[in-house]
Amino acid sequence: MALIPKTPHNRPTDRHTIDGGQGKVVERCIAEMPAQADFVRFKPEFGQRFIVTVDTEEEFDWSRPIERSRHTVQTVARLARFQEFCEAQGVCPIYLIDYPIVESSAAAGILRDAVAAGKAEVGVQLHPWVNPPFEEEVTEHNTFAGNLPEALERAKFRNLRDAIEREIGAPPLIYRAGRYGVGPNTAGILSEGGIAIDSSVRARFDYSAGGGPNFRDLPVRPWWIDRDAGLMELPLTTVYWGLLRQLGQFLYARMWRVPRLRGALARIGLLERIPLTPEGVTIEEAIRGIDIAIDEGLPVLVFSFHSPSLAPGYTPYVRNEDDLDALYDWWRRAFAYLRQREIAPTRVSELIESVELA
């Protein structure tokens, strides 16, 4: 039995009675700790898989405060090369598109045919500061969409979701909040909009200092945010590696203000936090992270990176052509190692079909 995403015509209500029938209405929040019974189970033949998600977004100066203006979409043209690369590797990338990208005719020209052919998929990535309607002041607090009033978060999401379906020709079924900024109303808004998978949780990271969510203690296994609504959480994959990795959740938080100590522990092989991304993570580190994720039985390894890294000079991770060559080599070696470990790529549609609902 396949998971059937809710559409605007069969959507559930935003709030659900989950207190044993006592009539108290409780919101299910994306960032709340799941119970053991909430973890998603996949059909036995699914095994362990991986996905590649691309935060497909405008370019801006990462060293400056966030603004509504002063951004570009020059790197959209570089999506064509990455798509060709992934197709040659047998990988279906998932492009999580924000508003400036969907407004670009070049993006639709590159992605529409690939999506129609089943060689790529698209989802929603909400950057509220560049996504209409523009009713809020641009502050750090408001860059996390989940901090906005519910009606405004919903309006921004629906504008973007509908534009993606119109321009790319496929309804998006997966969502990631820009800056991972989910809030108390996000789950209901996603269910209303036909989203089946949220992938906003960056487990083992804490963004509360800037007004964002704290995912530090959340698991990396997928779980049901709302089983009845057909909405699951698929966290980005981050693991702890090293002799002290079993204590990683306890120790890493207590070293948050002492980055030199974290670096020292990583260098001597005691404790290292490894997100599966080519941005700031060496391929040797990533391979260690892949091994840990596989050994821990993680059903889906979620890789991610930002599309502006596909051209030199737009992110801190790719400053020149040598860095860009290294980025592609990182992916080439990662895919080769995943094949060696017999971890096959998957996609959103396959994930949905592989869920066990009983």
C-alpha positions in Angstrom: 0.0 0.0 0.0 1.5 3.3 -1.1 1.5 6.5 0.9 -0.9 8.9 -0.7 0.0 12.5 -0.2 -2.8 14.8 0.8 -3.9 17.4 -1.8 -5.6 20.7 -1.2 -8.8 18.9 -1.9 -8.5 16.1 0.6 -6.2 17.9 3.1 -6.5 17.3 6.9 -7.1 20.1 9.4 -4.0 21.9 10.8 -4.5 20.4 14.3 -5.3 16.9 15.4 -6.7 15.4 18.6 -3.8 13.2 19.8 -4.5 13.0 23.5 -6.4 9.8 23.6 -9.8 11.2 22.7 -10.0 13.7 25.5 -10.9 16.5 23.1 -7.7 18.6 23.7 -6.3 19.9 20.4 -2.5 19.5 20.1 -0.3 20.6 17.3 2.2 18.2 15.9 5.5 20.1 15.5 8.1 19.0 13.0 10.9 19.6 15.6 9.3 17.6 18.4 10.9 14.4 19.6 9.2 11.4 18.0 8.1 8.4 20.0 9.5 5.0 19.1 6.2 4.1 17.4 6.5 7.1 15.1 9.6 5.9 13.2 8.9 5.2 9.5 9.3 1.6 8.4 10.1 0.7 4.8 9.4 -2.5 2.9 12.1 -5.2 3.4 13.2 -5.0 -0.2 13.9 -1.3 0.1 17.1 -2.0 2.1 19.3 1.1 2.6 19.4 3.9 0.0 20.6 7.4 -0.5 19.3 10.6 -2.0 21.0 13.8 -3.2 19.2 17.0 -2.4 20.2 20.4 -3.9 19.3 23.6 -2.1 18.6 25.3 -5.4 18.7 29.0 -4.5 19.8 32.5 -5.5 23.4 33.8 -4.9 24.1 36.3 -2.2 27.0 37.5 -0.1 27.2 35.0 2.8 29.3 37.5 4.8 26.6 40.2 4.8 23.2 40.5 6.6 20.4 38.9 4.6 18.5 41.3 2.2 15.6 41.1 -0.1 17.6 42.6 -3.0 21.2 42.3 -4.1 21.0 38.7 -5.1 21.5 37.1 -8.5 20.7 33.7 -10.2 23.8 33.4 -12.4 24.5 29.8 -11.3 21.3 28.5 -12.6 23.1 27.7 -15.9 25.4 25.4 -14.0 22.5 23.1 -13.1 22.7 21.6 -16.6 26.2 20.2 -16.0 25.3 18.8 -12.6 22.2 17.2 -14.0 24.3 15.5 -16.8 26.8 14.4 -14.3 24.1 12.8 -12.0 22.5 11.1 -15.0 25.8 9.6 -16.0 26.2 8.3 -12.4 22.6 6.9 -12.3 21.5 9.3 -9.7 18.2 11.3 -9.7 19.0 14.6 -7.9 16.2 16.4 -6.0 16.2 20.1 -6.6 14.6 22.0 -3.7 13.7 25.3 -5.5 13.2 28.7 -3.9 11.3 31.7 -5.4 14.1 33.5 -7.3 15.0 30.2 -9.0 11.4 29.4 -10.0 11.1 32.9 -11.5 14.1 32.2 -13.7 13.0 30.9 -17.1 16.5 29.3 -17.4 15.8 27.0 -14.5 12.5 25.7 -16.0 14.3 25.2 -19.3 16.9 23.0 -17.7 14.8 21.1 -15.2 11.4 20.6 -16.9 12.5 17.9 -19.3 14.7 16.1 -16.8 11.7 16.0 -14.3 9.3 14.8 -17.0 11.7 12.1 -18.0 12.1 10.9 -14.4 15.8 11.9 -14.2 15.3 14.6 -11.6 12.7 15.7 -9.0 11.8 19.0 -7.6 10.7 20.2 -4.2 10.1 23.4 -2.3 12.7 25.4 -0.4 11.3 28.5 1.2 13.5 31.6 1.7 10.9 33.9 3.2 13.0 37.1 2.7 12.8 36.7 -1.2 9.4 35.0 -1.4 6.2 37.1 -1.7 4.0 38.3 -0.1 6.4 40.8 1.5 4.7 41.8 4.7 7.4 41.2 7.3 10.5 43.2 8.2 13.7 41.5 7.1 15.4 40.5 10.4 17.4 37.4 11.3 14.4 36.1 13.3 12.1 36.4 10.3 14.5 34.6 8.0 13.2 31.4 9.7 9.8 30.9 8.0 8.4 29.1 11.0 8.7 32.3 13.1 6.3 34.2 10.8 2.6 34.5 11.5 0.8 31.4 10.3 -1.1 33.1 7.5 2.0 34.7 6.1 4.0 31.5 6.2 1.2 29.7 4.5 0.8 32.4 1.8 4.6 32.4 1.0 4.6 28.6 0.8 1.6 28.4 -1.4 2.9 31.0 -3.8 6.1 29.1 -4.2 4.6 25.6 -4.3 2.1 26.7 -7.0 4.8 28.4 -9.0 7.0 25.3 -9.0 4.1 23.1 -10.3 3.2 25.7 -12.9 6.8 26.3 -14.2 8.3 22.8 -13.8 5.2 20.9 -14.6 5.2 18.6 -11.6 3.7 18.9 -8.1 6.4 19.1 -5.4 6.1 16.4 -2.7 9.1 17.4 -0.6 9.9 20.5 1.4 12.9 22.1 3.1 12.7 25.4 5.0 15.5 27.8 4.1 17.9 28.0 7.1 16.0 24.9 8.3 13.5 27.3 9.8 10.4 25.2 10.6 8.0 26.3 13.3 4.8 25.3 15.1 2.5 25.8 12.1 4.8 24.3 9.4 3.5 20.8 9.5 -0.2 21.8 9.0 0.8 24.1 6.1 2.7 21.3 4.4 -0.1 18.8 4.8 -2.5 21.3 3.3 -0.2 21.8 0.3 0.2 18.1 -0.6 3.7 17.7 0.8 4.5 14.1 1.8 8.1 14.6 3.1 9.7 17.4 5.1 13.5 17.4 5.1 14.1 20.5 7.2 15.5 18.9 10.2 19.3 19.1 10.4 19.8 16.6 13.2 22.6 17.4 15.7 22.6 21.1 14.8 21.2 24.0 16.9 20.1 27.2 15.3 18.4 28.7 18.3 21.0 31.3 18.9 19.7 33.2 15.8 16.1 32.5 16.6 15.8 29.3 14.7 15.0 25.7 15.8 17.2 23.4 17.9 17.6 20.0 16.2 20.5 18.9 18.4 18.8 15.9 20.1 16.6 14.8 17.2 17.3 11.4 15.5 18.5 10.9 11.9 16.0 8.1 11.1 12.8 9.2 9.3 9.7 9.5 11.4 6.1 10.4 11.0 5.3 14.0 11.8 1.6 13.2 11.2 0.9 9.6 10.1 -2.8 10.3 9.4 -1.9 13.3 7.1 0.8 11.3 5.4 3.6 13.6 6.4 7.0 12.2 7.3 10.3 13.8 8.4 13.4 12.8 6.5 16.3 14.5 8.4 19.5 15.4 6.7 22.1 12.9 7.7 24.7 13.8 10.3 26.6 11.3 12.3 29.2 11.2 15.1 32.5 9.4 14.4 35.4 8.5 16.7 36.1 6.6 19.8 33.7 8.8 21.8 30.9 8.8 19.2 28.5 7.0 21.5 28.8 10.1 23.7 28.6 12.5 20.9 25.2 13.9 21.6 26.2 14.6 25.2 29.7 15.9 24.6 29.3 17.9 21.4 26.6 20.3 22.9 28.9 21.0 25.9 31.8 21.9 23.6 29.6 24.3 21.5 31.5 27.4 22.6 34.9 25.8 22.4 35.4 25.1 18.7 39.1 24.5 19.2 38.4 21.6 21.5 36.0 20.1 19.0 38.7 20.4 16.3 41.3 18.8 18.5 39.1 15.8 19.3 38.4 15.3 15.6 42.1 15.4 14.7 43.0 12.7 17.2 40.0 10.5 16.2 38.0 10.8 19.4 34.9 12.7 18.2 33.8 14.3 15.0 30.5 15.5 13.7 30.1 14.6 10.0 27.2 15.9 7.9 26.9 14.3 4.5 27.8 17.3 2.3 30.8 18.3 0.1 30.6 21.8 1.7 33.3 21.9 4.4 33.6 18.1 4.6 36.4 16.1 3.0 35.6 13.0 1.1 37.6 11.0 3.6 35.4 12.4 6.4 32.3 11.7 4.3 33.3 8.1 3.8 33.7 7.7 7.5 30.2 9.2 7.9 28.8 6.9 5.2 30.2 3.9 7.1 28.7 4.9 10.4 25.3 5.6 8.8 25.3 2.2 7.1 26.5 0.4 10.2 23.8 2.0 12.3 21.2 0.8 9.9 20.0 4.2 8.7 17.4 3.4 5.9 18.0 6.6 3.9 21.3 8.6 3.7 20.4 12.2 2.9 23.2 14.2 1.1 22.8 18.0 0.5 24.6 21.0 -0.8 23.8 24.5 -2.1 23.5 25.1 -5.9 25.6 28.3 -5.9 28.6 26.0 -5.1 28.3 24.8 -8.7 30.2 27.9 -9.9 33.3 29.6 -8.4 33.0 32.6 -6.2 29.5 32.4 -4.8 30.0 30.3 -1.6 32.9 29.9 0.8 33.3 26.3 -0.3 34.0 26.9 -4.0 36.3 29.9 -4.6 38.0 28.9 -7.9 37.9 26.3 -10.7 40.2 24.0 -8.7 37.6 24.0 -5.9 34.8 23.2 -8.4 36.8 20.3 -9.8 37.2 19.1 -6.3 33.5 19.3 -5.7 32.7 17.1 -8.7 35.5 14.7 -7.6 33.9 14.5 -4.1 30.6 13.4 -5.6 32.3 11.0 -8.0 34.2 9.3 -5.2 31.1 9.4 -2.9 29.0 7.7 -5.5 31.7 5.1 -6.2 32.0 4.3 -2.5 28.2 4.0 -2.1 28.2 1.5 -5.0 31.0 -0.4 -3.3 28.9 -0.6 -0.1 25.9 -1.6 -2.3 23.8 1.4 -1.3 21.6 2.3 -4.2 20.2 5.8 -5.0 16.5 6.5 -4.6 14.1 9.3 -5.1 11.1 10.9 -3.5 8.5 8.9 -5.5 10.3 5.6 -4.6 10.5 6.6 -1.0 6.7 7.2 -0.9 6.0 3.9 -2.6 8.3 2.0 -0.3 6.7 3.1 3.0 5.0 0.4 5.1 1.8 1.8 6.5 0.5 -1.3 8.4 
